Amino acid sequence: MPDGSQLKVAIVGLEFGAEFIPIYQAHPDAELYAICQRSADHLDEVGDRFGVPVRYRSIADLLADPVIDIVHINTPLQNHADHVVAALRAGKHVGCTIPMGTSVEDCRRIVETQRETGLTYMMMETVIYSREFLFVQDLYRTGQLGRLQFLRSSHQQDMTGWPSYWDGMPPMLNATHAISPVLALGNFQAESVQCVGSGSVFDRMKTAYDSPSRWRARTSG
């Protein structure tokens, strides 16, 4: 920090979000100032475990706290865009777990609000900080991989036991774990995106996102 002070961070959502608490507490430029969770019991359990005294059950109340510099959002994915926009408009820098949003319009709202406010927004893609990616990145930077000619990636993940809103989600609504490492390794920017559907989902998931049991490519002739 330019003046030697610490940025005060608040975490909203304490399932996956609680894993970041010790990271902020160990960072020399950050102070884990506040946490937020709708469930009072879980809020107090996490707050007591990590020694965080400032606790909120409402994101609106948290955003009204003028002391907070940064809000780290780990709420359900369908709320990401609304919560990010609200935090930026409240004058907070924002980091948010993936995905950025569930529609192009959600992503556009975030981009436009960030530009209007001039504050920092980060989509917090964790895979590019994983030991596996950092190992491959080191091989590339030290020349052991040679010149990049072609890159392909895939991501498989068993989401059994995850919150129900993940069930049946079309993969391209959450493709960052596969795409980000490829872009980051070569320091690339995506110029275009093409999605080709295939495969199937469990019967119990078919109605969640209006996903058919199998996507077929359109053929001619």
C-alpha positions, 0 to 999 in steps of 0.5 A: 500500500502507498501509505503503508496501511492495510486494506480492510476486507469483508467476505460475503458467503462463508461456505467456500468463502471461509477458506479465504479467511486465513489467507487474508489474515496472513497477508501483510497488506490486508485486514480481514475486517468483517464476514457476512452470512445469512445463517446466524449459527454458521456466521458465529461458528466461523467468526469464533473459529477465526476470531473475526468480531465484525459480523453481518447477516445482511449484505446491504448492512455490510455495504453500508459500512464505510470502513470496508475497502474490499468485498469478496463475494462468495454468494450463490452464482445466480446472485453474483451480478447483483451483488457485484454491482451493488458493492461497486456502487457502494464504493467498494473494490470487489472480488467475486468467485466464478462465474462472473454471471449467468448471462451476457447481460449480467457480465455487461452490467458488471463491466459498465458499472466498473467503468463508471465507478473506476473501482477494481473488479476481479473474477477470482479464477482460482485454478491459475493459482493451483500448484498444478498450473504453477508447475506447468507455468514454471516449465514454460517460463524456463523454456522446458516446454519450448514454443507454444503451438497448440493448447487444449484443455478440459475440466471434469468435476464431480459436484455431488453434494454441492448446492442444488443450483449447480445441478444440470448447469450448462458447462459453458456457464462455468467454463473458466476452470478450463479456459483460464489456464490456457489463456494465462499460460501464454498471456493470451486474450480470447478473441472469439468463443464457439460452443458446441454442445454434446453429452447428457445429464442425469434425468433428475437434472434435465429440467433445472436449466431446460437442458435436453438429455443430449445435444446434437449438431445440426446437419445438412443434406 
